Amino acid sequence: MWNGNIIEIATSIAAWIIIVVLAIRIYKKQLEQPKTWKTIIVILIGLFSFSINWDVFDTLVQIAILPLGVWILYAFLNRKDGLWEKYRYYAWLGFWSNFIFLSTALIAIPINYFVYPENEPRTYISNVENASIIAIHPSAKEHMVVKENLQKPIHNLKTKTFFSNEWYNETYMEAGADKRKERFPYLLINTLPKWGSGLGAAIYIEKDGKGLLIATPKKQYYFQSDESLIEEGK
């Protein structure tokens, strides 16, 4: 099963293609051409840098600040005459490649937003062919199963406010654990997210079968349906 984000992988490949093209252009312009494998190593070392993290629409990207790899290469290659001059362009290409990766990562963010919108249930529940539920709390009713035609109500889910004072009081403020109410006693399993999204989430079903809570590592999304997503099994 595919588990990676196809857009991020594609933009990373594009970044490497750009780097290779630039390296080839540098190589062809040199009168004294170094060994290919050495230029590859120099570029990879040149990538090493002191970076800061930047959060862009819940996506963490890195901005290179100091060319640590270039400094290391200079200290090592400058010991021999002409060696630094031969490889310095590849060293700096390695450092500036950080910005090539940054650019492609920034390009991937809006594409991901439109192709895999995080606030739509179909992004996380694209395939329900083998969907089923399991009870995760004693309050769950026995012998409940997902409806056969689950795809239709999934696509008609509406975004709703999840947290409310009433829910909080029922869940946390009731005296004694035995009196607390579990709002989502069912877990929806064996579903597949939209192909190429690489998204993973835990999907909980509300006790009345009409609410759906999608919990990702970053956020939680709550949706409601006009009809129940589950029914009593035969």
C-alpha contacts under 8 A as a table, 3 or more apart, distances in Angstrom:
res1	aa1	res2	aa2	distance
2	W	195	W	7.30
2	W	196	G	6.88
2	W	198	G	7.43
3	N	196	G	7.22
3	N	197	S	7.73
3	N	198	G	4.80
3	N	199	L	7.64
4	G	9	I	7.58
4	G	196	G	6.26
4	G	197	S	6.75
4	G	198	G	4.35
5	N	8	E	5.53
5	N	9	I	6.29
5	N	196	G	5.07
5	N	197	S	4.73
5	N	198	G	4.39
5	N	199	L	7.60
6	I	9	I	5.12
6	I	10	A	5.99
6	I	196	G	4.82
6	I	197	S	6.61
6	I	198	G	7.58
7	I	10	A	5.07
7	I	11	T	6.17
7	I	108	A	6.30
7	I	111	I	7.56
7	I	112	N	6.89
7	I	196	G	7.50
7	I	197	S	7.93
8	E	11	T	5.23
8	E	12	S	6.13
8	E	105	A	7.06
8	E	108	A	6.09
9	I	12	S	5.11
9	I	13	I	6.20
10	A	13	I	5.13
10	A	14	A	6.21
11	T	14	A	4.91
11	T	15	A	6.20
11	T	104	T	5.47
11	T	105	A	6.92
11	T	107	I	7.93
11	T	108	A	6.69
12	S	15	A	5.02
12	S	16	W	6.38
12	S	101	F	6.77
12	S	104	T	6.85
12	S	105	A	7.68
13	I	16	W	5.15
13	I	17	I	6.23
14	A	17	I	5.06
14	A	18	I	6.31
14	A	104	T	7.74
15	A	18	I	5.19
15	A	19	I	6.33
15	A	100	I	6.01
15	A	101	F	5.79
15	A	104	T	6.55
16	W	19	I	4.98
16	W	20	V	6.12
17	I	20	V	5.11
17	I	21	V	6.13
18	I	21	V	5.14
18	I	22	L	6.22
19	I	22	L	5.16
19	I	23	A	6.11
19	I	93	L	7.64
19	I	97	S	6.67
20	V	23	A	5.00
20	V	24	I	6.13
21	V	24	I	5.16
21	V	25	R	6.30
22	L	25	R	5.12
22	L	26	I	6.31
22	L	93	L	7.98
23	A	26	I	5.14
23	A	27	Y	6.10
23	A	90	Y	6.91
23	A	93	L	7.54
24	I	27	Y	4.93
24	I	28	K	6.16
25	R	28	K	5.30
25	R	29	K	6.41
26	I	29	K	5.34
26	I	30	Q	6.58
26	I	89	Y	7.38
26	I	90	Y	7.88
27	Y	30	Q	5.51
27	Y	33	Q	6.28
27	Y	34	P	7.93
28	K	31	L	7.92
28	K	33	Q	7.68
30	Q	33	Q	5.56
32	E	86	K	7.69
33	Q	86	K	7.86
34	P	38	K	7.14
34	P	39	T	6.99
34	P	86	K	7.16
34	P	87	Y	7.80
35	K	38	K	5.43
35	K	39	T	6.56
36	T	39	T	5.24
36	T	40	I	6.44
37	W	40	I	5.14
37	W	41	I	6.42
38	K	41	I	5.14
38	K	42	V	6.21
39	T	42	V	5.03
39	T	43	I	6.16
39	T	87	Y	7.00
39	T	90	Y	6.37
40	I	43	I	5.20
40	I	44	L	6.25
41	I	44	L	5.14
41	I	45	I	6.17
42	V	45	I	5.15
42	V	46	G	5.96
42	V	73	L	7.51
42	V	87	Y	7.22
42	V	90	Y	6.19
42	V	91	A	5.54
42	V	94	G	7.39
43	I	46	G	4.92
43	I	47	L	6.40
43	I	90	Y	5.33
43	I	91	A	5.28
43	I	92	W	7.68
43	I	93	L	6.40
43	I	94	G	4.25
43	I	95	F	7.75
44	L	47	L	5.25
44	L	48	F	7.32
44	L	94	G	6.04
45	I	48	F	5.58
45	I	69	G	5.19
45	I	70	V	7.41
45	I	73	L	7.60
45	I	91	A	7.27
45	I	94	G	7.00
46	G	49	S	7.59
46	G	67	P	7.22
46	G	68	L	7.51
46	G	69	G	4.31
46	G	70	V	5.09
46	G	73	L	7.55
46	G	90	Y	7.56
46	G	91	A	4.65
46	G	92	W	6.32
46	G	93	L	7.15
46	G	94	G	4.16
46	G	95	F	4.97
47	L	67	P	7.84
47	L	69	G	6.26
47	L	91	A	7.94
47	L	94	G	4.46
47	L	95	F	4.64
47	L	96	W	7.63
47	L	97	S	6.68
47	L	98	N	6.36
48	F	67	P	6.89
48	F	68	L	5.93
48	F	69	G	4.67
48	F	70	V	7.89
48	F	94	G	7.90
48	F	95	F	6.99
49	S	64	A	5.94
49	S	65	I	6.89
49	S	66	L	5.52
49	S	67	P	4.80
49	S	68	L	4.68
49	S	69	G	5.95
49	S	95	F	7.11
50	F	64	A	5.91
50	F	65	I	5.60
50	F	66	L	4.98
50	F	67	P	6.75
50	F	68	L	6.43
51	S	62	Q	5.96
51	S	63	I	5.22
51	S	64	A	4.21
51	S	65	I	5.27
51	S	66	L	7.05
52	I	62	Q	5.59
52	I	63	I	5.33
52	I	64	A	6.64
52	I	65	I	7.17
53	N	60	L	6.44
53	N	61	V	5.75
53	N	62	Q	4.61
53	N	63	I	6.38
54	W	60	L	5.67
54	W	61	V	5.26
54	W	62	Q	6.01
54	W	63	I	7.16
55	D	58	D	5.84
55	D	59	T	5.49
55	D	60	L	4.59
55	D	61	V	6.34
56	V	59	T	5.04
56	V	60	L	6.26
56	V	61	V	7.16
57	F	109	I	7.81
58	D	218	K	7.82
59	T	109	I	7.67
61	V	102	L	6.88
61	V	105	A	7.36
62	Q	102	L	6.96
63	I	98	N	7.46
63	I	99	F	7.29
63	I	102	L	7.06
64	A	67	P	7.48
64	A	95	F	7.90
64	A	98	N	6.35
64	A	99	F	7.30
67	P	70	V	5.31
67	P	71	W	6.42
67	P	95	F	6.06
68	L	71	W	5.14
68	L	72	I	6.25
69	G	72	I	5.10
69	G	73	L	6.19
69	G	91	A	7.51
69	G	95	F	7.36
70	V	73	L	5.11
70	V	74	Y	6.07
70	V	88	R	7.99
70	V	91	A	5.53
70	V	92	W	6.48
70	V	95	F	7.07
71	W	74	Y	5.06
71	W	75	A	6.18
72	I	75	A	5.22
72	I	76	F	6.31
73	L	76	F	5.11
73	L	77	L	5.76
73	L	78	N	7.98
73	L	84	W	7.89
73	L	91	A	7.23
74	Y	77	L	5.26
74	Y	78	N	5.45
74	Y	84	W	6.36
74	Y	88	R	7.74
75	A	78	N	5.74
75	A	79	R	7.15
76	F	79	R	6.09
77	L	80	K	6.12
77	L	83	L	5.59
77	L	84	W	4.97
78	N	81	D	6.75
78	N	82	G	7.70
78	N	83	L	6.46
78	N	84	W	5.22
80	K	83	L	5.72
80	K	84	W	7.67
81	D	84	W	7.52
82	G	85	E	5.24
82	G	86	K	6.27
83	L	86	K	5.17
83	L	87	Y	6.51
84	W	87	Y	5.29
84	W	88	R	5.43
85	E	88	R	5.47
85	E	89	Y	7.85
86	K	89	Y	7.53
87	Y	90	Y	5.43
87	Y	91	A	6.35
88	R	91	A	4.93
88	R	92	W	6.21
89	Y	92	W	5.23
89	Y	93	L	5.98
90	Y	93	L	4.81
90	Y	94	G	6.17
91	A	94	G	5.17
91	A	95	F	6.62
92	W	95	F	5.01
92	W	96	W	6.12
93	L	96	W	5.16
93	L	97	S	5.87
94	G	97	S	5.07
94	G	98	N	7.19
95	F	98	N	5.74
95	F	99	F	7.91
96	W	99	F	5.44
96	W	100	I	6.80
97	S	100	I	4.81
97	S	101	F	6.29
98	N	101	F	5.23
98	N	102	L	6.17
99	F	102	L	4.69
99	F	103	S	5.98
100	I	103	S	5.14
100	I	104	T	6.35
101	F	104	T	5.23
101	F	105	A	6.05
102	L	105	A	5.07
102	L	106	L	6.20
103	S	106	L	5.17
103	S	107	I	6.24
104	T	107	I	4.94
104	T	108	A	6.16
105	A	108	A	5.06
105	A	109	I	6.56
106	L	109	I	5.36
106	L	110	P	7.59
107	I	110	P	6.35
107	I	111	I	6.85
108	A	111	I	5.15
108	A	112	N	5.95
109	I	112	N	5.20
109	I	113	Y	6.24
110	P	113	Y	4.85
110	P	114	F	6.38
111	I	114	F	5.40
111	I	115	V	6.03
112	N	115	V	5.18
112	N	116	Y	5.27
112	N	117	P	7.08
113	Y	116	Y	5.51
113	Y	117	P	4.92
113	Y	118	E	7.12
114	F	117	P	5.62
116	Y	123	T	5.81
116	Y	194	K	7.53
116	Y	197	S	6.34
117	P	120	E	5.82
117	P	123	T	6.55
118	E	121	P	7.80
118	E	123	T	6.69
119	N	221	Y	6.76
120	E	123	T	5.81
120	E	124	Y	7.71
121	P	124	Y	5.52
121	P	125	I	5.96
121	P	154	I	6.97
121	P	155	H	7.21
121	P	157	L	7.36
121	P	214	I	7.79
121	P	223	F	7.84
122	R	125	I	4.72
122	R	126	S	4.98
122	R	154	I	7.04
122	R	155	H	6.34
122	R	193	P	7.40
122	R	194	K	7.06
123	T	126	S	6.06
123	T	193	P	5.69
123	T	194	K	5.06
123	T	197	S	7.66
124	Y	192	L	6.86
124	Y	193	P	4.11
124	Y	194	K	6.17
124	Y	199	L	6.85
124	Y	200	G	7.23
124	Y	201	A	6.98
125	I	128	V	6.73
125	I	154	I	7.79
125	I	191	T	5.99
125	I	192	L	5.67
125	I	193	P	4.87
125	I	194	K	6.85
126	S	191	T	7.38
126	S	192	L	5.77
126	S	193	P	5.01
126	S	194	K	4.97
126	S	195	W	7.91
127	N	130	N	7.96
127	N	151	Q	7.86
127	N	191	T	5.64
127	N	192	L	4.94
127	N	193	P	6.70
127	N	194	K	7.53
128	V	131	A	4.82
128	V	150	L	6.95
128	V	151	Q	6.63
128	V	190	N	7.32
128	V	191	T	4.99
128	V	192	L	6.82
129	E	191	T	7.35
130	N	190	N	5.69
130	N	191	T	6.57
131	A	146	V	7.18
131	A	188	L	6.94
131	A	189	I	5.78
131	A	190	N	4.77
131	A	191	T	5.26
132	S	145	V	6.46
132	S	146	V	5.83
132	S	188	L	5.90
132	S	189	I	5.48
132	S	190	N	6.36
133	I	144	M	7.74
133	I	145	V	6.24
133	I	146	V	6.60
133	I	186	Y	6.23
133	I	187	L	5.40
133	I	188	L	4.56
133	I	189	I	5.79
134	I	186	Y	5.66
134	I	187	L	5.34
134	I	188	L	6.77
134	I	189	I	7.51
135	A	138	P	7.57
135	A	140	A	5.83
135	A	141	K	7.91
135	A	185	P	5.90
135	A	186	Y	4.68
135	A	187	L	6.43
136	I	140	A	7.39
136	I	185	P	5.36
136	I	186	Y	5.65
136	I	187	L	6.67
137	H	140	A	5.74
137	H	182	E	7.14
137	H	185	P	4.96
137	H	186	Y	7.37
138	P	185	P	7.68
139	S	181	K	7.93
139	S	182	E	7.09
139	S	185	P	6.63
140	A	185	P	5.27
140	A	186	Y	6.79
140	A	207	K	6.93
141	K	144	M	6.45
143	H	232	E	5.86
143	H	233	G	5.34
143	H	234	K	8.00
144	M	230	I	6.51
144	M	231	E	5.56
144	M	232	E	4.45
144	M	233	G	5.37
145	V	230	I	5.48
145	V	231	E	5.54
145	V	232	E	6.03
145	V	233	G	5.53
146	V	150	L	7.03
146	V	229	L	6.00
146	V	230	I	4.21
146	V	231	E	6.14
147	K	150	L	5.39
147	K	229	L	5.86
147	K	230	I	5.18
147	K	231	E	6.07
149	N	152	K	6.44
149	N	153	P	7.96
150	L	153	P	5.87
150	L	154	I	6.27
150	L	229	L	6.56
151	Q	154	I	5.13
151	Q	155	H	6.31
152	K	155	H	5.36
152	K	156	N	6.51
153	P	156	N	4.97
153	P	157	L	6.32
153	P	225	S	6.43
153	P	226	D	7.82
153	P	227	E	7.06
153	P	229	L	6.97
154	I	157	L	5.47
154	I	225	S	7.56
154	I	229	L	7.94
156	N	225	S	6.67
157	L	223	F	5.70
157	L	224	Q	5.34
157	L	225	S	4.85
157	L	226	D	7.80
158	K	223	F	5.21
158	K	224	Q	5.29
158	K	225	S	6.49
159	T	221	Y	7.68
159	T	222	Y	6.10
159	T	223	F	4.52
159	T	224	Q	6.55
160	K	222	Y	5.79
160	K	223	F	5.42
160	K	224	Q	6.53
161	T	164	S	7.50
161	T	222	Y	6.65
162	F	221	Y	7.57
162	F	222	Y	5.47
163	F	167	W	6.68
163	F	168	Y	7.13
164	S	167	W	5.31
164	S	168	Y	6.18
165	N	168	Y	5.08
165	N	169	N	6.10
166	E	169	N	5.28
166	E	170	E	6.23
167	W	170	E	5.17
167	W	171	T	6.07
167	W	183	R	7.91
168	Y	171	T	5.21
168	Y	172	Y	5.79
168	Y	173	M	7.04
169	N	172	Y	5.54
169	N	173	M	4.65
169	N	174	E	6.53
170	E	173	M	6.19
170	E	174	E	5.94
170	E	180	R	6.22
170	E	181	K	5.97
171	T	174	E	6.72
171	T	180	R	5.19
171	T	181	K	5.36
171	T	182	E	6.67
171	T	183	R	7.81
172	Y	180	R	6.78
174	E	177	A	7.68
174	E	179	K	6.17
174	E	180	R	5.81
175	A	179	K	6.65
175	A	180	R	7.65
176	G	179	K	5.62
176	G	180	R	6.95
177	A	180	R	5.31
182	E	185	P	5.95
182	E	207	K	7.89
183	R	206	E	5.68
183	R	207	K	5.90
184	F	187	L	7.81
184	F	204	Y	5.82
184	F	205	I	5.34
184	F	206	E	4.23
184	F	207	K	5.60
184	F	213	L	7.87
185	P	204	Y	7.41
185	P	205	I	6.80
185	P	206	E	6.53
185	P	207	K	5.96
186	Y	204	Y	5.67
186	Y	205	I	5.07
186	Y	206	E	6.85
186	Y	207	K	7.25
187	L	202	A	7.57
187	L	203	I	5.89
187	L	204	Y	4.52
187	L	205	I	6.02
188	L	191	T	7.54
188	L	202	A	7.75
188	L	203	I	5.37
188	L	204	Y	5.86
188	L	205	I	6.72
189	I	203	I	7.42
192	L	195	W	7.94
193	P	197	S	7.00
193	P	198	G	7.66
193	P	199	L	6.60
193	P	200	G	7.35
194	K	197	S	5.74
195	W	198	G	7.51
200	G	216	T	6.53
201	A	214	I	6.29
201	A	215	A	5.40
201	A	216	T	4.58
201	A	217	P	7.32
202	A	214	I	5.87
202	A	215	A	5.16
202	A	216	T	6.61
203	I	212	L	6.94
203	I	213	L	5.75
203	I	214	I	4.62
203	I	215	A	6.34
204	Y	212	L	5.73
204	Y	213	L	5.01
204	Y	214	I	6.43
205	I	209	G	5.94
205	I	210	K	7.39
205	I	211	G	5.81
205	I	212	L	4.76
205	I	213	L	6.40
206	E	209	G	5.13
206	E	210	K	6.27
206	E	211	G	4.73
206	E	212	L	6.02
206	E	213	L	7.62
207	K	210	K	7.84
207	K	211	G	7.84
208	D	211	G	7.20
208	D	228	S	6.93
209	G	212	L	7.87
209	G	227	E	7.86
209	G	228	S	4.59
209	G	229	L	5.21
209	G	230	I	5.47
209	G	231	E	7.98
210	K	224	Q	5.53
210	K	225	S	4.96
210	K	226	D	6.73
210	K	227	E	5.95
210	K	228	S	4.52
210	K	229	L	5.97
211	G	222	Y	7.16
211	G	223	F	5.72
211	G	224	Q	4.41
211	G	225	S	6.32
212	L	222	Y	5.71
212	L	223	F	5.10
212	L	224	Q	6.16
213	L	220	Q	6.87
213	L	221	Y	5.71
213	L	222	Y	4.57
213	L	223	F	6.48
214	I	220	Q	5.64
214	I	221	Y	5.09
214	I	222	Y	6.37
215	A	218	K	7.92
215	A	219	K	6.16
215	A	220	Q	4.41
215	A	221	Y	6.47
216	T	219	K	5.30
216	T	220	Q	6.05
225	S	228	S	6.74
225	S	229	L	7.70
228	S	231	E	7.27
